[in-house]
C-alpha cells in the first residue's frame, strides 16, 4: 500500500495541526522537537506567554510518554508502548492546543483516570491549592515523580483538559490527552 502524504497533510490541516511527531520519544527527540516548537511559535508572532505555555505543556506531555515508556521497558509490551507515542501541536478558534497519546497497560487506566477526574473539575484557585498540597506530600520510595505534571498542565490550560481511553485489547488501551493554552 502506498502512503498518500498529500491526504495525510490535508487531514492534519483540517484538524489545525501545525507540528506533529509519532514514534519513540527519547530525551534528545524531545529536546529537538522542543526547540522546533519554540522557533515555530516565534515565527508565528505568538505572544511570549502563549509560546511559554505551549512549550511547557508540550514538554510535560512528551516527558509523560517517555517516562511511562521507560517505566514499562522491561514488560512484555515495552516495545509496543515505547513506539506508540504521538504528539500534535495545533491551532483552532479556541487557541493553541497540545494533544498527545500513547498505549498504556489496561491495569494502569484506573489510577490515571482517578488523577484526571480529581483535577478536571477544579478552577484555577483549586488547582493552585492542589499543586501546593502535592508539593508538601512526601513521595513514596517507588514514585517516579511528584505528580505535579497534570496539575501544572491544567493550570496553564485556558480550559479544562480533555482525555480519552480506548481499549485496544485485553492488555492495552490508547490514552489521549488534550490541553488548550
C-alpha positions in Angstrom: 0.0 0.0 0.0 1.4 3.4 -1.0 1.2 6.1 1.6 -0.5 9.2 0.4 1.3 12.1 2.1 -1.0 14.7 0.4 -4.0 13.1 2.1 -2.2 13.0 5.4 -1.2 16.6 5.0 -4.8 17.6 4.3 -6.1 15.7 7.3 -3.6 17.4 9.6 -4.5 20.8 8.2 -8.2 20.0 8.7 -7.5 19.4 12.3 -5.4 22.5 12.6 -2.2 20.6 13.3 0.9 22.7 12.9 3.6 20.3 14.2 3.4 16.5 14.9 5.6 13.6 15.8 4.8 9.9 16.1 7.2 7.3 17.4 9.6 6.6 20.2 10.2 9.6 22.5 13.8 9.9 23.6 15.2 12.8 25.6 17.1 14.0 22.5 14.0 13.9 20.3 12.0 15.8 23.0 14.7 18.5 23.2 15.0 18.8 19.4 11.2 19.0 18.9 11.0 21.5 21.8 13.5 23.8 20.0 11.5 23.4 16.8 8.2 24.2 18.6 9.7 27.4 20.2 11.2 28.6 16.9 7.9 27.8 15.0 5.8 29.8 17.5 8.3 32.7 17.5 8.0 32.9 13.7 4.2 32.9 14.0 4.4 36.1 16.1 2.9 34.3 19.1 2.9 36.1 22.4 5.7 35.2 24.7 3.2 33.9 27.3 1.5 31.6 24.7 4.8 30.4 23.5 5.9 29.5 27.0 2.7 27.8 27.9 2.5 25.7 24.7 6.2 24.8 25.1 5.7 23.8 28.8 2.6 21.7 28.1 4.4 20.1 25.1 7.4 19.2 27.3 5.2 17.8 30.1 3.1 15.6 27.7 6.2 14.2 25.9 8.0 13.6 29.1 5.0 11.7 30.4 5.1 9.5 27.4 8.9 9.0 27.7 8.7 8.3 31.4 5.8 5.8 31.0 7.7 4.0 28.2 10.8 3.9 30.4 8.8 2.5 33.3 7.4 -0.2 31.1 10.6 -1.0 29.2 11.1 -4.4 30.9 7.5 -5.6 30.4 6.5 -7.9 27.6 4.7 -4.9 26.0 7.6 -2.5 26.4 8.4 -2.1 22.7 4.8 -1.6 21.6 4.3 1.0 24.3 7.6 2.8 23.6 6.8 3.1 19.9 3.2 4.2 20.3 3.7 7.9 21.3 2.3 10.7 19.3 2.1 14.4 19.9 0.5 17.2 17.9 0.5 21.0 18.4 -2.1 23.0 16.6 -4.3 26.0 16.5 -8.1 26.3 16.3 -10.6 29.1 17.0 -10.2 28.2 20.7 -6.5 28.8 20.7 -3.4 26.7 20.6 -3.6 23.1 21.6 -1.2 20.3 22.5 -2.5 16.8 22.2 -0.7 13.6 22.9 -1.4 9.9 23.0 0.2 6.6 23.8 -0.5 3.0 24.6 -0.9 2.2 28.3 -1.4 -1.1 30.1 -5.1 -1.6 31.0 -4.1 -2.1 34.6 -2.8 1.5 34.7 -6.0 3.1 33.4 -8.0 3.3 36.7 -5.3 5.2 38.6 -4.6 7.6 35.7 -8.4 8.3 35.3 -8.7 8.9 39.0 -5.9 11.5 38.9 -7.5 13.3 35.9 -11.0 13.1 37.4 -9.7 14.8 40.5 -8.1 17.6 38.5 -10.6 18.3 35.8 -13.4 19.9 37.8 -11.1 22.3 39.7 -10.9 26.0 38.8 -7.6 28.0 38.9 -7.7 28.5 42.6 -8.5 24.8 43.3 -5.6 23.8 41.0 -3.2 26.1 42.8 -4.3 24.7 46.2 -3.9 21.1 44.9 -0.5 21.9 43.5 0.7 23.2 46.8 -0.7 20.2 48.7 1.0 17.9 46.3 4.3 19.7 46.7 4.1 19.2 50.5 3.5 15.4 50.3 6.3 13.0 51.0 7.0 10.8 48.0 6.8 7.1 48.3 10.1 5.3 47.6 8.7 3.8 44.3 7.4 7.2 43.0 8.9 8.4 39.7 7.7 12.0 40.1 5.9 14.3 42.5 2.7 14.0 40.4 2.6 17.7 39.5 2.7 17.4 35.7 -1.0 17.0 35.1 -1.9 19.7 37.7 0.6 22.1 36.0 -0.8 21.4 32.6 -4.3 22.1 33.9 -3.1 25.4 35.5 -1.6 26.5 32.2 -4.6 25.5 30.1 -7.2 28.0 29.0 -10.0 25.5 29.6 -10.2 22.0 31.2 -8.0 19.3 29.9 -9.8 16.6 27.9 -8.8 12.9 27.7 -10.0 9.6 26.3 -9.1 6.0 26.8 -9.8 3.5 24.0 -9.4 -0.2 24.8 -7.2 -1.9 22.2 -7.2 -5.4 23.6 -7.2 -7.2 27.0 -3.8 -5.7 27.8 -3.5 -2.3 26.2 -5.5 0.9 25.9 -4.7 4.1 24.0 -4.7 7.2 26.2 -5.1 10.7 24.7 -4.8 14.0 26.5 -5.5 17.4 25.1 -4.8 20.9 26.5 -5.8 24.2 25.1 -3.5 27.1 26.0 
